[in-house]
Amino acid sequence: MSESKGKIFGLGLAGGLLGASLISGGISVLNGDLFGTRSTIVEDAGKNRVSKEVFKNSTNVTEAVKKVQNTVVSVVNLQPHSPTQSQGNGGMWSIFGDDSSSDEADDSGELKPFSEGSGVIYKKAENKAYIVTNAHVVDGQKGLEIILADGTKVTGTLIGSDVYSDVAVIQISAEKVTQVATWGDSSKLTVGEPAIAFGSPLGSEYANSVTEGIISSLNRQVTNQNEKGEIIHTNALQTDAAINQGNSGGPLVNIEGQAIGITSSKISAGAGTSATVEGMGFAIPSNDVVSIINKLEAKGKVERPALGILNPVSLSNLTKQQIEKILKIPADVKNGLVLQQVSAATPADVAGLKKYDVITEFDGKEVKDFIGFQSLLYTHEVGDTVKVTYYREKEKKTVDVKLTLDKSSLEKKTSRKR
């Protein structure tokens, strides 16, 4: 999807003139100290002049910006182009940062900019620096180009990416890096406090853009799917700071200049709807980001446990006849996850779960659908033991399941069988 280039518009602050005396056809000099500065006002008869008054326009916001602006980068996803590639997103939920720059086929093998997003430098160690961005920003990359705040372009190497949390880590040379961001504690945020978003809306042409808003809400459950159909789930911060396509991966910052989140998505009016949506953006909380990047730095991936159930179905999606004739569960069971297939030698199989069992609780918490179940599962580590409550026809059972298998191992095992 290509984006048209627009004009750049700026916002100015208009300063008033205080204590200015006007002398027709002449010059008046104000020798007093005004806001800590000297002021000279010049008027020539018949001509307009710009005031020479200089104000100290320093605020908490400008001080916060100074602490962060040099850590923000543009992330360019390089791929061989073809006209069939597209990163458009339909529906209400929009994951932004994907503005394909060309629709022309290229058989040369040369990598070209496919999409652009944002990122923030959070660590400098020896001669390397580390950038966090969104997983969807680097999806499908065959190469990465990083544009620093001063316009310098450097090569990036993907260290690791976690689709579920939508977090990725990139490594670059630290030679040109002069500043790194500081993480704030997202668990201490208050609704209504200032929030500042940084990034490259619509791509690097508008790099280093800054917008201000507030924290609109905490703990929003935002679930989406990427182009491959993989689930992205975020226990997100909501903000009304203006964020647009290309801001993905940029930092959301508090008034002290600490990164409190990584912007990832927003709600926008999609095709087929007349809804008008403004100021509803979301960011991954910094505490969650730090937990993920530590794992990505260490292993290049996040090991998430797998139960070993394939293609489960939400009970609410089945007809009354299917529930009565096939599952035969009590009529008062309204929510749960129906197992269609249990892989051999997996935690679910070892625990005795079978086809058509209906999981209603996981680790003591209600299971309503697959997304909710997966969210509960991914709060655990490989090696944990959890209680699973389920119905097998009329009988309610609870079993301890040891999560011995990680998701990537299960996927490799399943693909080999195919």
C-alpha positions in Angstrom: 0.0 0.0 0.0 1.6 3.2 -1.1 1.2 6.5 0.7 1.0 9.9 -1.1 3.4 12.6 0.2 1.8 15.5 1.9 2.8 18.9 2.9 4.4 19.6 6.3 2.4 21.9 8.5 3.8 23.4 11.7 2.3 24.9 14.8 3.5 28.3 16.0 3.2 30.1 19.3 2.1 33.7 19.0 3.7 36.0 21.5 2.1 39.3 22.6 3.9 42.6 22.8 4.2 44.0 26.3 5.2 47.6 27.1 6.0 48.5 23.5 6.0 52.2 22.7 5.6 53.1 19.1 7.2 56.1 17.5 6.1 56.9 13.9 8.9 56.5 11.4 11.4 55.8 14.2 12.8 53.3 16.6 11.9 52.6 20.3 14.2 50.5 22.5 12.8 48.9 25.6 15.7 48.6 28.0 13.8 46.8 30.8 14.3 43.1 31.5 11.3 41.2 30.2 11.0 37.5 31.2 14.8 37.5 31.6 15.5 38.8 28.1 16.0 42.2 26.4 13.5 43.3 23.9 13.9 45.6 20.9 10.8 46.6 18.8 11.4 48.2 15.4 8.7 49.9 13.4 9.3 51.6 10.1 6.4 53.6 8.8 4.2 51.6 6.4 6.1 48.3 7.0 5.3 45.3 9.2 8.1 44.0 11.4 8.6 40.9 13.5 8.9 41.5 17.3 12.4 41.0 18.7 10.9 39.9 22.0 12.3 36.5 23.0 10.4 34.3 25.5 11.6 31.4 27.5 9.1 28.8 26.1 10.3 26.0 28.3 7.7 23.8 29.9 7.5 20.4 31.5 6.6 19.0 28.1 9.6 20.6 26.3 11.9 19.3 29.0 10.5 15.8 28.6 11.0 16.0 24.9 14.6 16.9 25.3 15.2 13.8 27.3 13.8 11.5 24.7 13.9 13.0 21.2 17.4 11.8 20.3 16.5 8.2 21.2 13.7 7.9 18.7 14.4 6.3 15.3 12.6 5.4 12.1 12.6 1.7 11.3 12.6 0.8 7.6 11.5 -2.8 6.7 13.4 -3.9 3.6 12.0 -6.5 1.3 12.0 -7.5 -2.4 8.9 -5.8 -3.8 6.1 -7.4 -5.8 2.7 -5.9 -6.7 1.0 -8.6 -4.7 2.4 -7.5 -1.4 -0.1 -5.5 0.7 -0.3 -4.5 4.3 -3.7 -3.0 4.4 -5.9 -3.6 7.4 -9.6 -3.8 7.2 -12.1 -3.4 10.1 -12.1 -1.2 13.1 -8.8 -2.2 14.5 -5.8 -0.7 12.7 -2.2 -1.7 13.3 -0.2 1.1 11.9 3.3 1.5 10.7 2.9 -0.3 7.4 3.1 2.0 4.4 4.4 0.2 1.4 6.4 2.6 -0.7 6.1 0.9 -4.1 3.8 -1.4 -6.0 6.3 -2.1 -8.8 7.6 -5.6 -9.3 11.3 -6.1 -8.8 13.1 -9.2 -10.0 16.7 -7.9 -9.3 16.8 -9.3 -5.7 17.6 -5.8 -4.5 15.9 -5.0 -1.2 13.7 -1.9 -1.1 11.7 -0.1 1.6 8.5 -2.0 2.0 7.2 -0.3 5.1 8.2 2.1 7.8 7.6 2.3 11.5 9.3 3.8 14.6 11.4 2.6 17.5 13.3 3.8 20.5 16.9 3.2 21.6 16.7 1.9 25.2 20.2 0.4 25.8 23.8 0.9 24.9 26.3 -1.8 25.8 29.9 -1.8 24.6 29.8 -1.1 20.9 26.1 -2.1 20.4 22.9 -0.3 20.9 19.4 -1.9 21.2 16.1 -0.6 19.8 12.6 -1.8 20.7 9.8 -1.6 18.1 6.7 -3.6 17.2 6.8 -7.1 15.9 4.5 -6.1 13.0 6.9 -3.3 12.0 9.6 -5.9 11.2 7.3 -8.7 10.0 8.7 -10.3 6.8 11.9 -8.2 6.8 14.9 -9.3 4.7 16.9 -6.3 6.0 16.5 -3.4 8.3 17.6 0.2 7.9 17.5 2.5 11.0 17.3 6.3 10.6 18.6 8.0 13.7 17.2 11.3 15.0 20.0 13.3 13.2 19.2 11.6 9.9 22.1 9.1 10.0 21.2 5.8 8.4 22.6 2.5 9.9 22.0 -1.2 9.3 19.9 -3.0 11.9 19.9 -6.7 12.8 16.8 -8.3 14.2 17.6 -9.9 17.6 14.2 -11.4 18.2 10.5 -10.8 17.8 7.4 -11.9 19.7 4.2 -11.8 17.7 1.8 -12.3 20.6 3.0 -9.2 22.5 3.9 -7.3 19.3 7.4 -6.5 20.6 10.7 -6.8 18.7 14.3 -6.0 19.4 16.8 -4.7 16.9 20.6 -4.3 17.3 22.7 -1.5 15.7 26.2 -0.2 16.1 26.5 2.3 19.0 29.0 4.5 17.2 26.4 7.3 16.5 24.2 6.7 19.6 24.5 9.5 22.1 21.4 9.0 24.2 19.2 6.1 25.4 15.6 6.2 26.8 14.8 5.5 30.5 11.9 3.2 31.4 9.2 4.5 33.7 6.9 2.3 35.8 3.7 1.8 33.9 2.0 0.3 37.0 2.1 3.7 38.7 0.3 5.6 35.9 -2.9 7.6 36.6 -5.7 8.3 34.2 -5.6 11.9 33.1 -1.9 12.4 33.5 0.0 13.8 30.4 1.3 11.4 27.7 3.6 12.4 24.9 3.9 10.2 21.7 7.0 10.2 19.5 7.6 8.7 16.1 7.4 8.9 12.3 3.8 9.3 11.3 3.4 8.4 7.6 7.1 7.5 7.5 10.5 9.0 7.9 9.5 12.2 6.0 7.8 13.2 9.2 10.4 11.7 11.6 10.8 13.2 15.1 7.1 14.2 15.3 5.8 14.8 18.8 2.2 14.9 20.0 0.7 15.4 23.4 -2.4 14.0 25.1 -3.3 12.2 28.3 -3.5 8.6 29.6 -7.2 7.9 28.7 -7.5 4.5 30.4 -5.4 1.7 31.8 -5.6 -2.1 31.2 -7.5 -2.1 28.0 -7.7 -5.6 26.5 -6.8 -5.1 22.8 -6.8 -8.1 20.6 -5.9 -8.1 16.9 -4.6 -10.4 14.1 -1.6 -9.7 11.9 -1.5 -10.5 8.2 -0.7 -14.2 8.9 -3.7 -14.5 11.1 -1.6 -14.7 14.3 -3.2 -13.3 17.4 -1.7 -10.1 19.0 -2.9 -9.4 22.5 -2.1 -6.4 24.6 -3.2 -5.3 28.1 -2.8 -1.8 26.8 -2.6 1.8 27.8 -5.1 4.0 26.0 -4.2 7.6 25.0 -5.6 10.4 23.0 -2.2 11.7 21.9 -2.3 11.8 18.1 -0.7 8.6 16.7 -0.9 7.6 13.0 0.3 5.1 10.5 4.1 5.0 11.0 4.1 5.7 14.7 4.2 2.0 15.5 7.0 1.1 17.8 7.6 4.7 19.0 7.7 5.5 22.7 4.8 6.9 24.8 6.4 9.1 27.4 5.4 10.6 30.7 6.0 14.2 31.8 9.3 13.3 33.4 10.6 12.0 30.0 10.4 8.3 30.9 9.2 5.8 28.3 6.0 4.3 29.8 4.8 2.4 26.7 5.4 1.5 23.1 2.6 2.6 20.7 1.2 -0.3 18.8 -2.3 0.3 17.4 -5.3 2.6 17.2 -9.0 2.4 16.5 -10.0 3.9 13.1 -13.1 3.9 11.0 -12.9 0.9 8.7 -14.5 0.0 5.5 -18.2 -0.5 5.7 -18.7 1.6 8.8 -19.9 5.2 9.2 -18.2 5.5 12.6 -16.0 8.5 13.2 -13.2 7.7 15.6 -10.7 10.2 17.1 -8.0 10.0 19.7 -8.2 6.3 20.6 -4.6 4.9 20.4 -3.0 2.1 22.4 0.4 1.4 23.8 2.1 -1.7 25.3 2.9 -0.8 28.9 6.6 -0.4 29.7 6.6 -3.0 32.4 5.4 -5.6 29.9 7.8 -4.3 27.3 10.8 -4.6 29.6 9.9 -8.2 30.5 9.7 -9.2 26.8 12.9 -7.4 25.7 14.9 -9.1 28.4 13.7 -12.5 27.1 14.4 -11.5 23.5 17.9 -10.3 24.3 18.7 -13.5 26.1 17.2 -16.1 23.8 15.9 -14.3 20.7 12.4 -15.5 21.4 9.8 -15.7 24.1 9.2 -19.2 25.2 5.4 -19.6 25.8 3.8 -22.8 27.1 1.6 -25.0 24.9 -1.2 -27.2 26.0 -1.3 -29.3 22.9 -4.9 -28.6 21.7 -5.5 -27.9 18.1 -8.3 -25.8 16.6 -10.4 -25.4 19.7 -13.8 -23.8 19.4 -15.7 -21.5 21.7 -18.8 -23.1 23.1 -20.8 -20.0 22.3 -20.2 -20.6 18.6 -21.9 -24.0 18.6 -25.6 -24.6 18.0 -27.9 -25.9 20.7 -28.3 -29.1 18.7 -24.5 -29.6 18.5 -24.2 -29.1 22.3 -27.0 -31.4 23.1 -26.2 -34.2 20.6 -22.4 -34.2 20.6 -21.1 -32.6 23.8 -24.0 -33.6 26.1 -22.9 -31.2 28.7 -25.2 -29.7 31.4 -27.6 -27.0 30.1 -26.3 -24.5 32.6 -22.8 -24.5 31.1 -22.8 -21.5 28.8 -19.1 -20.7 28.3 -16.0 -22.8 27.6 -13.5 -24.0 25.1 -14.4 -27.2 23.1 -11.4 -29.4 22.2 -11.5 -30.7 18.6 -8.1 -32.4 18.7 -5.4 -33.2 21.3 -1.9 -33.8 20.0 -0.2 -37.0 21.3 2.5 -36.7 24.0 1.6 -33.1 24.8 0.6 -31.7 28.3 -3.1 -32.0 27.5 -2.7 -35.6 26.3 -0.6 -36.6 29.3 -3.2 -35.0 31.6 -6.0 -37.1 30.0 -7.8 -34.4 28.0 -9.7 -35.7 25.0 -11.7 -34.6 22.0 -15.0 -32.9 22.9 -13.9 -32.1 26.4 -15.1 -28.5 27.3 -12.6 -26.5 29.4 -14.4 -24.0 31.6 -11.7 -22.9 34.0 -7.9 -22.5 33.7 -5.8 -21.9 36.8 -9.1 -21.1 38.7 -10.2 -18.5 36.2 -13.2 -18.7 33.9 -12.6 -19.6 30.2 -15.0 -18.0 27.8 -13.2 -18.3 24.5 -9.9 -19.1 22.9 -8.4 -15.6 23.2 -9.2 -15.5 26.9 -7.8 -19.0 27.3 -4.6 -18.1 25.5 -4.2 -15.0 27.6 -4.4 -17.1 30.8 -2.0 -19.7 29.4 0.6 -17.1 28.4 0.7 -15.7 31.9 2.6 -18.9 32.9 6.1 -20.2 32.1 7.2 -23.5 30.7 7.5 -25.9 33.6 4.5 -24.5 35.6 1.7 -26.7 36.8 -1.8 -25.5 36.5 -5.3 -26.7 37.3 -7.7 -27.3 34.4 -11.4 -27.7 35.0 -13.5 -29.3 32.2 -16.7 -31.2 31.4 -16.7 -34.6 29.8 -20.4 -34.9 28.9 -22.2 -34.5 32.3 -19.2 -35.0 34.5 -17.2 -32.1 35.8 -13.5 -32.8 36.3 -10.3 -31.0 37.5 -6.8 -32.1 36.6 -3.3 -30.8 37.2 -1.5 -30.1 33.9 2.3 -29.7 33.8 3.3 -27.3 31.1 6.3 -29.1 29.8 6.2 -28.0 26.2 6.8 -24.6 24.6 4.8 -23.2 21.7 7.6 -23.2 19.2 8.5 -26.9 19.9 4.9 -27.9 19.4 4.7 -26.0 16.1 7.9 -27.8 14.9 6.5 -31.1 16.0 3.2 -30.5 14.2 4.9 -29.3 11.0 7.0 -32.5 10.8 3.9 -34.6 11.0 2.4 -32.8 8.0 
